[in-house]
Amino acid sequence: MLIQSPIAWIGDRLDRVFHTVGSASDEEYWRENLQAGVLRIRRIGLSDLGQALSNGLADFAANRSDVIFLCVIYPLVGLVLARLASGYGVVPLLFPLASGFALVGPLAAVGLNEMSRRREQGEQVNWTAAFGVLRSPSISAIVGLGLLLIGIFLLWLVTAEAIYVLTLGPKPPVSIAAFAHDVFATARGWAMIVVGVGIGSLFAVLAFTISVVSFPLLLDRDVNIETAIWTSIQVVVANPLPMAAWGLIVATGLVLGSLPCLLGLVIVMPVLGHATWHLYRCVVE
């Protein structure tokens, strides 16, 4: 057994990544799923959500150290954004930034979907398997859908800024304490909360509806971005209660994972990311 220095270990892992990244043929990547065939939507129950979470937790447990190494970058990004937003002028955007992570969460989890896909096929999985997404023949559609979610996220930030300007603005708060007082102790503050939560919920429903199974489907089948989005919409329409419950589970998990200082996302994000793959397997025949 060779004991490597940290630098050598990182270099060896990066070398594996570069060998993983490349262009795979349709036959090599999808194997038996080369042709999409007819995509049938199943009706599922709340118990199926529990099974998806259980399977996601099993995927996480099987590759725990590898998955944590992969997903630690997301909490770090959140911490960097929070630090950049520490000036009083952007304090009103701290909550929209944090809540907006859910809008791009499916994109952030696509590597975890890939790990679950490969583990399901009986392959040996480590953190480099997440980069296998870059070998997918559907990578252009994955990037396109990711850009769409990022666009929704940016539009939400612009909208949140406009809501603040129309309620508590346009001047920035003089301190965090003063901002908290204005939000919770004034009529304008409560107006901002009600309008912000209401409009933010619409953004969340939109992003959730078009992406709940889109990324796993693009990884699993030879379909285009339009088919992936339409299938995701059909899943939500056919299973309104379970999908609403799933959205609540994701939102609650991200809130709890944000405490303290977003460090809980190291566990929450990989479990939810893996579980999304199994939810897709359950609901799309």
C-alpha positions in Angstrom: 0.0 0.0 0.0 1.5 3.3 -1.2 1.3 6.2 1.2 1.2 9.5 -0.8 1.8 13.1 0.2 -1.3 15.3 0.1 0.0 17.0 -3.0 0.7 13.7 -4.8 -2.8 12.4 -3.7 -4.5 15.5 -5.2 -2.4 15.2 -8.3 -3.4 11.6 -8.7 -7.1 12.4 -8.3 -6.9 15.3 -10.8 -5.2 13.0 -13.3 -8.1 10.6 -13.0 -10.5 13.5 -13.5 -8.8 14.5 -16.8 -9.0 10.9 -18.0 -12.7 10.8 -17.1 -13.5 14.0 -19.0 -13.9 13.5 -22.7 -16.4 12.6 -25.4 -18.3 9.3 -25.0 -20.2 7.8 -27.8 -23.9 7.3 -27.4 -23.6 3.5 -27.2 -20.8 3.7 -24.7 -22.6 6.1 -22.4 -26.2 5.0 -22.5 -25.7 1.3 -23.2 -29.2 -0.2 -23.2 -30.9 3.2 -22.9 -29.8 4.5 -26.2 -33.3 4.9 -27.5 -35.7 6.8 -25.2 -38.8 5.0 -26.4 -42.0 6.1 -24.8 -41.6 7.9 -21.5 -44.5 7.0 -19.2 -45.2 8.9 -16.1 -46.1 6.9 -13.0 -48.3 8.0 -10.2 -46.5 7.8 -6.9 -47.3 8.2 -3.2 -45.6 9.8 -0.2 -44.1 6.5 0.7 -42.1 6.6 -2.6 -40.5 9.8 -1.5 -39.3 8.1 1.7 -37.9 5.3 -0.5 -36.1 7.8 -2.7 -34.6 9.5 0.4 -33.5 6.1 1.8 -31.8 5.1 -1.5 -30.2 8.5 -1.7 -28.8 8.1 1.9 -27.5 4.7 0.9 -25.6 6.2 -2.1 -24.2 8.8 0.2 -23.1 6.2 2.8 -21.5 4.1 0.1 -19.2 6.9 -1.0 -19.4 9.2 2.0 -15.9 10.7 2.0 -15.8 11.1 -1.8 -19.2 12.8 -1.9 -18.3 15.2 0.9 -15.1 16.1 -0.9 -17.2 16.9 -4.0 -20.0 18.8 -2.3 -17.9 20.9 0.1 -17.4 23.4 -2.7 -21.1 24.4 -2.5 -21.0 25.5 1.1 -17.8 27.3 0.5 -19.3 29.2 -2.4 -22.2 30.2 -0.1 -19.8 31.4 2.5 -17.9 33.5 0.0 -21.1 35.0 -1.3 -22.2 35.8 2.3 -18.8 37.4 3.0 -19.1 39.5 -0.2 -22.6 40.6 0.9 -21.5 41.6 4.4 -21.6 45.3 3.4 -24.8 47.0 4.6 -25.7 48.0 1.0 -26.3 44.4 0.0 -27.7 43.1 3.3 -31.3 43.1 1.8 -30.1 40.5 -0.7 -28.7 38.0 1.8 -32.0 36.1 2.2 -32.7 36.2 -1.6 -29.2 34.9 -2.2 -29.6 32.0 0.3 -33.1 31.1 -0.8 -32.1 31.4 -4.4 -29.7 28.4 -4.0 -32.7 26.2 -4.3 -33.4 27.5 -7.8 -30.0 26.2 -9.1 -29.9 23.2 -6.8 -30.7 20.7 -9.6 -27.8 22.0 -11.6 -25.5 21.7 -8.6 -26.6 18.1 -8.0 -26.2 16.8 -11.6 -22.8 15.3 -10.7 -24.4 13.4 -7.8 -27.1 12.2 -10.2 -24.3 10.8 -12.4 -22.7 9.0 -9.4 -26.0 7.4 -8.6 -26.5 6.4 -12.2 -23.2 4.7 -12.3 -23.6 3.0 -9.0 -27.0 1.6 -10.2 -25.1 0.1 -13.2 -22.7 -1.7 -10.8 -19.7 0.5 -11.6 -17.1 1.4 -9.1 -17.8 5.0 -8.1 -15.6 7.7 -6.6 -15.7 11.5 -6.7 -14.2 11.6 -10.2 -17.4 9.8 -11.5 -19.3 13.1 -11.0 -17.2 14.6 -13.8 -18.5 11.9 -16.1 -21.4 14.3 -16.8 -18.9 16.1 -19.1 -18.7 12.9 -21.2 -22.5 12.7 -21.7 -23.7 13.1 -25.3 -26.4 15.4 -23.7 -23.9 17.8 -22.2 -25.1 20.7 -24.4 -28.7 20.2 -23.2 -27.5 19.9 -19.6 -25.6 23.2 -20.0 -28.5 24.9 -21.7 -30.9 23.8 -18.9 -28.4 24.9 -16.3 -28.1 28.4 -17.9 -31.9 28.6 -17.9 -31.9 28.0 -14.1 -29.1 30.5 -13.6 -31.2 33.0 -15.6 -34.2 32.4 -13.3 -31.9 32.9 -10.3 -30.6 36.2 -11.6 -34.1 37.4 -12.4 -35.1 36.5 -8.9 -32.3 38.7 -7.5 -33.3 41.6 -9.6 -36.9 41.2 -8.5 -35.9 41.0 -4.9 -33.9 44.2 -5.2 -36.9 45.9 -6.8 -39.2 44.7 -4.0 -36.8 46.2 -1.4 -36.6 49.5 -3.2 -40.4 49.8 -3.4 -40.8 48.9 0.3 -37.9 49.8 2.6 -35.6 51.4 0.1 -34.2 52.9 -1.9 -31.5 53.8 0.7 -29.4 51.0 2.1 -29.9 50.1 5.8 -27.6 51.8 8.2 -26.9 48.6 10.1 -28.0 45.0 10.3 -29.9 45.7 13.5 -31.7 48.6 11.9 -32.6 46.5 8.9 -34.0 43.7 11.1 -36.1 46.3 13.0 -37.5 47.8 9.8 -38.3 44.3 8.4 -40.1 42.9 11.5 -41.4 46.0 13.2 -42.8 48.1 10.4 -45.7 47.8 8.0 -43.4 48.3 5.1 -41.2 45.6 6.3 -44.1 43.1 6.5 -45.2 44.2 3.1 -41.7 43.3 1.8 -41.9 39.9 3.5 -45.4 39.1 2.1 -44.6 40.2 -1.4 -41.1 38.8 -1.5 -42.2 35.3 -0.2 -45.2 35.3 -2.6 -43.2 36.2 -5.7 -40.2 34.1 -4.6 -42.6 31.1 -4.3 -43.6 31.6 -7.9 -39.9 31.5 -9.0 -39.4 28.4 -6.9 -42.4 26.6 -8.4 -41.2 27.5 -11.9 -37.7 26.3 -11.4 -38.9 23.1 -9.6 -41.5 22.2 -12.3 -39.1 22.4 -15.2 -36.2 20.7 -13.5 -37.4 18.2 -10.9 -36.4 15.2 -13.2 -34.9 17.0 -16.2 -31.3 16.5 -15.4 -31.6 12.8 -14.4 -33.6 12.2 -17.6 -30.9 13.9 -19.8 -28.3 11.7 -18.1 -30.3 8.5 -18.6 -31.9 8.8 -22.0 -31.2 10.2 -25.5 -33.6 13.1 -25.3 -33.5 16.8 -26.0 -33.9 19.7 -23.6 -37.6 20.2 -24.7 -38.5 16.6 -23.9 -36.7 16.8 -20.6 -38.6 19.9 -19.5 -41.9 18.7 -20.8 -41.5 15.4 -19.0 -40.7 17.2 -15.8 -43.8 19.3 -16.1 -45.9 16.1 -16.7 -44.4 14.6 -13.6 -45.5 17.5 -11.5 -49.0 17.7 -13.1 -49.6 13.9 -12.6 -48.3 13.9 -9.0 -49.2 17.3 -7.5 -49.3 16.2 -3.8 -46.1 14.1 -3.8 -44.2 16.7 -5.8 -45.4 19.5 -3.5 -44.2 17.3 -0.6 -40.9 16.7 -2.3 -40.5 20.5 -2.8 -41.2 21.0 0.8 -38.6 18.3 1.8 -36.0 20.0 -0.4 -36.7 23.5 0.9 -36.7 22.3 4.6 -33.5 20.3 4.0 -31.7 23.3 2.5 -32.9 25.6 5.4 -31.7 23.1 8.0 -28.5 22.5 6.0 -27.8 26.2 6.0 -27.3 26.1 9.8 -24.8 26.8 11.0 -23.0 28.8 8.3 -24.2 26.5 5.5 -22.0 23.7 6.8 -24.9 21.3 7.0 -25.2 21.4 3.2 -22.2 19.1 3.1 -24.6 16.3 4.1 -28.0 17.6 2.9 -27.0 18.4 -0.7 -25.4 15.0 -1.5 -28.3 13.1 0.1 -30.9 15.2 -1.8 -28.9 15.0 -5.0 -28.7 11.2 -4.9 -32.3 11.0 -3.9 -33.4 13.0 -6.9 -32.0 10.3 -9.2 -34.0 7.6 -7.4 -37.1 9.8 -7.5 -36.7 10.0 -11.2 -36.4 6.3 -11.5 -39.5 5.9 -9.5 -41.7 8.3 -11.4 -40.5 8.0 -15.0 -41.0 4.5 -16.4 
